[in-house]
Amino acid sequence: MTVERNRRPAHAATLPRALAATALLLMLPYGVAAQTGGQAAAPPATAAPSASDLAKQTQNPIASLISVPIQGNWDMGVGDRGATGTLVNVQPVMPFAISKSTNVILRVIMPLLSQPLESGGPRLNGMGDVVLSTFFSPSAPSRVIWGVGPVMLLPTATNGALGSEKFGIGPTAVALVQPGNWTIGMLANQIWSTSGAADRSDINTTYLQPFVNYNLGNGVAVGVSAEATANWKADGDTWSSPLLFSLSKVTLLGKRPVNFSMAAGPTFGPDAGPDWRFRFAAVLLFPR
């Protein structure tokens, strides 16, 4: 349109108008090229991570991924009555960078319990002691992913029978590798009590969580893990642990990616403890 308007009859044209028309014709291709070139040079929008990518990130306890796991556990065969205890863990994970080379990952475990009494009376319901772990991890990618830091036990139980009434502290560490479709690793901590109720036993516990996961694709994974706890102050059996076999799937709940998982397996430990654990969990994911 612009070209046609400037092509006037020769007898009506003047030198200034001709020069103006020439300049306009020269600028028009440049303007169009600049527009299309500018659009092509704009950085592409960051693609949302795939379900398989998110599945592998959820298997990494110190991934750079904000998540809120809500984990329901049913422990069956507790005590002589063979009762069932319920444990719901709310476990937010909050990673952030403190420098160009180091990330900090905060992991909180807030337990909500409903435990049967051996006498068969009313169940004990309430919140247990909170465990707060802080991991310092290199931000640069490497074959071995690792993090170390302090762990704290906070005496937040709403009932003395559901907690230790002790404040505890100690070291924690995690290390894992993710070759191909695999995730293989170990999380561990050691807690000693430093203060608290004088009439309650001191705390000296070790926690070991080895885990192996295999990703089948499309956000589906299978895995096996142990959650072994050693109570070094116990008079009888020191170790107790469920051995859990799991199946998980990352999907969308509305627009929010969520990792749903189920797990079950036997529990080894004191005779008064449970024989079997069943778990259902939903992990709300907030990819960056």
Secondary structure as a PSIPRED ss2 file (coil, helix, strand):
# PSIPRED VFORMAT (PSIPRED V4.0)

   1 M C   1.000  0.000  0.000
   2 T H   0.000  1.000  0.000
   3 V H   0.000  1.000  0.000
   4 E H   0.000  1.000  0.000
   5 R H   0.000  1.000  0.000
   6 N H   0.000  1.000  0.000
   7 R C   1.000  0.000  0.000
   8 R C   1.000  0.000  0.000
   9 P C   1.000  0.000  0.000
  10 A H   0.000  1.000  0.000
  11 H H   0.000  1.000  0.000
  12 A H   0.000  1.000  0.000
  13 A C   1.000  0.000  0.000
  14 T C   1.000  0.000  0.000
  15 L H   0.000  1.000  0.000
  16 P H   0.000  1.000  0.000
  17 R H   0.000  1.000  0.000
  18 A H   0.000  1.000  0.000
  19 L H   0.000  1.000  0.000
  20 A H   0.000  1.000  0.000
  21 A H   0.000  1.000  0.000
  22 T H   0.000  1.000  0.000
  23 A H   0.000  1.000  0.000
  24 L H   0.000  1.000  0.000
  25 L H   0.000  1.000  0.000
  26 L H   0.000  1.000  0.000
  27 M H   0.000  1.000  0.000
  28 L H   0.000  1.000  0.000
  29 P H   0.000  1.000  0.000
  30 Y H   0.000  1.000  0.000
  31 G H   0.000  1.000  0.000
  32 V H   0.000  1.000  0.000
  33 A H   0.000  1.000  0.000
  34 A H   0.000  1.000  0.000
  35 Q H   0.000  1.000  0.000
  36 T H   0.000  1.000  0.000
  37 G H   0.000  1.000  0.000
  38 G H   0.000  1.000  0.000
  39 Q H   0.000  1.000  0.000
  40 A H   0.000  1.000  0.000
  41 A H   0.000  1.000  0.000
  42 A C   1.000  0.000  0.000
  43 P C   1.000  0.000  0.000
  44 P C   1.000  0.000  0.000
  45 A C   1.000  0.000  0.000
  46 T C   1.000  0.000  0.000
  47 A C   1.000  0.000  0.000
  48 A C   1.000  0.000  0.000
  49 P C   1.000  0.000  0.000
  50 S C   1.000  0.000  0.000
  51 A H   0.000  1.000  0.000
  52 S H   0.000  1.000  0.000
  53 D H   0.000  1.000  0.000
  54 L H   0.000  1.000  0.000
  55 A H   0.000  1.000  0.000
  56 K H   0.000  1.000  0.000
  57 Q H   0.000  1.000  0.000
  58 T H   0.000  1.000  0.000
  59 Q C   1.000  0.000  0.000
  60 N C   1.000  0.000  0.000
  61 P C   1.000  0.000  0.000
  62 I C   1.000  0.000  0.000
  63 A C   1.000  0.000  0.000
  64 S C   1.000  0.000  0.000
  65 L C   1.000  0.000  0.000
  66 I E   0.000  0.000  1.000
  67 S E   0.000  0.000  1.000
  68 V E   0.000  0.000  1.000
  69 P E   0.000  0.000  1.000
  70 I E   0.000  0.000  1.000
  71 Q E   0.000  0.000  1.000
  72 G E   0.000  0.000  1.000
  73 N E   0.000  0.000  1.000
  74 W E   0.000  0.000  1.000
  75 D E   0.000  0.000  1.000
  76 M E   0.000  0.000  1.000
  77 G E   0.000  0.000  1.000
  78 V E   0.000  0.000  1.000
  79 G C   1.000  0.000  0.000
  80 D C   1.000  0.000  0.000
  81 R C   1.000  0.000  0.000
  82 G C   1.000  0.000  0.000
  83 A E   0.000  0.000  1.000
  84 T E   0.000  0.000  1.000
  85 G E   0.000  0.000  1.000
  86 T E   0.000  0.000  1.000
  87 L E   0.000  0.000  1.000
  88 V E   0.000  0.000  1.000
  89 N E   0.000  0.000  1.000
  90 V E   0.000  0.000  1.000
  91 Q C   1.000  0.000  0.000
  92 P C   1.000  0.000  0.000
  93 V E   0.000  0.000  1.000
  94 M E   0.000  0.000  1.000
  95 P E   0.000  0.000  1.000
  96 F E   0.000  0.000  1.000
  97 A E   0.000  0.000  1.000
  98 I C   1.000  0.000  0.000
  99 S C   1.000  0.000  0.000
 100 K C   1.000  0.000  0.000
 101 S C   1.000  0.000  0.000
 102 T E   0.000  0.000  1.000
 103 N E   0.000  0.000  1.000
 104 V E   0.000  0.000  1.000
 105 I E   0.000  0.000  1.000
 106 L E   0.000  0.000  1.000
 107 R E   0.000  0.000  1.000
 108 V E   0.000  0.000  1.000
 109 I E   0.000  0.000  1.000
 110 M E   0.000  0.000  1.000
 111 P E   0.000  0.000  1.000
 112 L E   0.000  0.000  1.000
 113 L E   0.000  0.000  1.000
 114 S E   0.000  0.000  1.000
 115 Q E   0.000  0.000  1.000
 116 P C   1.000  0.000  0.000
 117 L C   1.000  0.000  0.000
 118 E C   1.000  0.000  0.000
 119 S C   1.000  0.000  0.000
 120 G C   1.000  0.000  0.000
 121 G C   1.000  0.000  0.000
 122 P C   1.000  0.000  0.000
 123 R C   1.000  0.000  0.000
 124 L E   0.000  0.000  1.000
 125 N E   0.000  0.000  1.000
 126 G E   0.000  0.000  1.000
 127 M E   0.000  0.000  1.000
 128 G C   1.000  0.000  0.000
 129 D C   1.000  0.000  0.000
 130 V E   0.000  0.000  1.000
 131 V E   0.000  0.000  1.000
 132 L E   0.000  0.000  1.000
 133 S E   0.000  0.000  1.000
 134 T E   0.000  0.000  1.000
 135 F E   0.000  0.000  1.000
 136 F E   0.000  0.000  1.000
 137 S E   0.000  0.000  1.000
 138 P E   0.000  0.000  1.000
 139 S C   1.000  0.000  0.000
 140 A C   1.000  0.000  0.000
 141 P C   1.000  0.000  0.000
 142 S C   1.000  0.000  0.000
 143 R C   1.000  0.000  0.000
 144 V E   0.000  0.000  1.000
 145 I E   0.000  0.000  1.000
 146 W E   0.000  0.000  1.000
 147 G E   0.000  0.000  1.000
 148 V E   0.000  0.000  1.000
 149 G E   0.000  0.000  1.000
 150 P E   0.000  0.000  1.000
 151 V E   0.000  0.000  1.000
 152 M E   0.000  0.000  1.000
 153 L E   0.000  0.000  1.000
 154 L E   0.000  0.000  1.000
 155 P C   1.000  0.000  0.000
 156 T C   1.000  0.000  0.000
 157 A C   1.000  0.000  0.000
 158 T C   1.000  0.000  0.000
 159 N C   1.000  0.000  0.000
 160 G H   0.000  1.000  0.000
 161 A H   0.000  1.000  0.000
 162 L H   0.000  1.000  0.000
 163 G C   1.000  0.000  0.000
 164 S C   1.000  0.000  0.000
 165 E C   1.000  0.000  0.000
 166 K E   0.000  0.000  1.000
 167 F E   0.000  0.000  1.000
 168 G E   0.000  0.000  1.000
 169 I E   0.000  0.000  1.000
 170 G E   0.000  0.000  1.000
 171 P E   0.000  0.000  1.000
 172 T E   0.000  0.000  1.000
 173 A E   0.000  0.000  1.000
 174 V E   0.000  0.000  1.000
 175 A E   0.000  0.000  1.000
 176 L E   0.000  0.000  1.000
 177 V E   0.000  0.000  1.000
 178 Q C   1.000  0.000  0.000
 179 P C   1.000  0.000  0.000
 180 G C   1.000  0.000  0.000
 181 N C   1.000  0.000  0.000
 182 W E   0.000  0.000  1.000
 183 T E   0.000  0.000  1.000
 184 I E   0.000  0.000  1.000
 185 G E   0.000  0.000  1.000
 186 M E   0.000  0.000  1.000
 187 L E   0.000  0.000  1.000
 188 A E   0.000  0.000  1.000
 189 N E   0.000  0.000  1.000
 190 Q E   0.000  0.000  1.000
 191 I E   0.000  0.000  1.000
 192 W E   0.000  0.000  1.000
 193 S E   0.000  0.000  1.000
 194 T E   0.000  0.000  1.000
 195 S E   0.000  0.000  1.000
 196 G E   0.000  0.000  1.000
 197 A C   1.000  0.000  0.000
 198 A C   1.000  0.000  0.000
 199 D C   1.000  0.000  0.000
 200 R C   1.000  0.000  0.000
 201 S C   1.000  0.000  0.000
 202 D C   1.000  0.000  0.000
 203 I C   1.000  0.000  0.000
 204 N E   0.000  0.000  1.000
 205 T E   0.000  0.000  1.000
 206 T E   0.000  0.000  1.000
 207 Y E   0.000  0.000  1.000
 208 L E   0.000  0.000  1.000
 209 Q E   0.000  0.000  1.000
 210 P E   0.000  0.000  1.000
 211 F E   0.000  0.000  1.000
 212 V E   0.000  0.000  1.000
 213 N E   0.000  0.000  1.000
 214 Y E   0.000  0.000  1.000
 215 N E   0.000  0.000  1.000
 216 L E   0.000  0.000  1.000
 217 G E   0.000  0.000  1.000
 218 N C   1.000  0.000  0.000
 219 G C   1.000  0.000  0.000
 220 V E   0.000  0.000  1.000
 221 A E   0.000  0.000  1.000
 222 V E   0.000  0.000  1.000
 223 G E   0.000  0.000  1.000
 224 V E   0.000  0.000  1.000
 225 S E   0.000  0.000  1.000
 226 A E   0.000  0.000  1.000
 227 E C   1.000  0.000  0.000
 228 A E   0.000  0.000  1.000
 229 T E   0.000  0.000  1.000
 230 A E   0.000  0.000  1.000
 231 N E   0.000  0.000  1.000
 232 W C   1.000  0.000  0.000
 233 K C   1.000  0.000  0.000
 234 A C   1.000  0.000  0.000
 235 D C   1.000  0.000  0.000
 236 G C   1.000  0.000  0.000
 237 D C   1.000  0.000  0.000
 238 T C   1.000  0.000  0.000
 239 W E   0.000  0.000  1.000
 240 S E   0.000  0.000  1.000
 241 S E   0.000  0.000  1.000
 242 P E   0.000  0.000  1.000
 243 L E   0.000  0.000  1.000
 244 L E   0.000  0.000  1.000
 245 F E   0.000  0.000  1.000
 246 S E   0.000  0.000  1.000
 247 L E   0.000  0.000  1.000
 248 S E   0.000  0.000  1.000
 249 K E   0.000  0.000  1.000
 250 V E   0.000  0.000  1.000
 251 T E   0.000  0.000  1.000
 252 L E   0.000  0.000  1.000
 253 L E   0.000  0.000  1.000
 254 G C   1.000  0.000  0.000
 255 K C   1.000  0.000  0.000
 256 R E   0.000  0.000  1.000
 257 P E   0.000  0.000  1.000
 258 V E   0.000  0.000  1.000
 259 N E   0.000  0.000  1.000
 260 F E   0.000  0.000  1.000
 261 S E   0.000  0.000  1.000
 262 M E   0.000  0.000  1.000
 263 A E   0.000  0.000  1.000
 264 A E   0.000  0.000  1.000
 265 G E   0.000  0.000  1.000
 266 P E   0.000  0.000  1.000
 267 T E   0.000  0.000  1.000
 268 F E   0.000  0.000  1.000
 269 G C   1.000  0.000  0.000
 270 P C   1.000  0.000  0.000
 271 D C   1.000  0.000  0.000
 272 A C   1.000  0.000  0.000
 273 G C   1.000  0.000  0.000
 274 P C   1.000  0.000  0.000
 275 D C   1.000  0.000  0.000
 276 W E   0.000  0.000  1.000
 277 R E   0.000  0.000  1.000
 278 F E   0.000  0.000  1.000
 279 R E   0.000  0.000  1.000
 280 F E   0.000  0.000  1.000
 281 A E   0.000  0.000  1.000
 282 A E   0.000  0.000  1.000
 283 V E   0.000  0.000  1.000
 284 L E   0.000  0.000  1.000
 285 L E   0.000  0.000  1.000
 286 F E   0.000  0.000  1.000
 287 P C   1.000  0.000  0.000
 288 R C   1.000  0.000  0.000
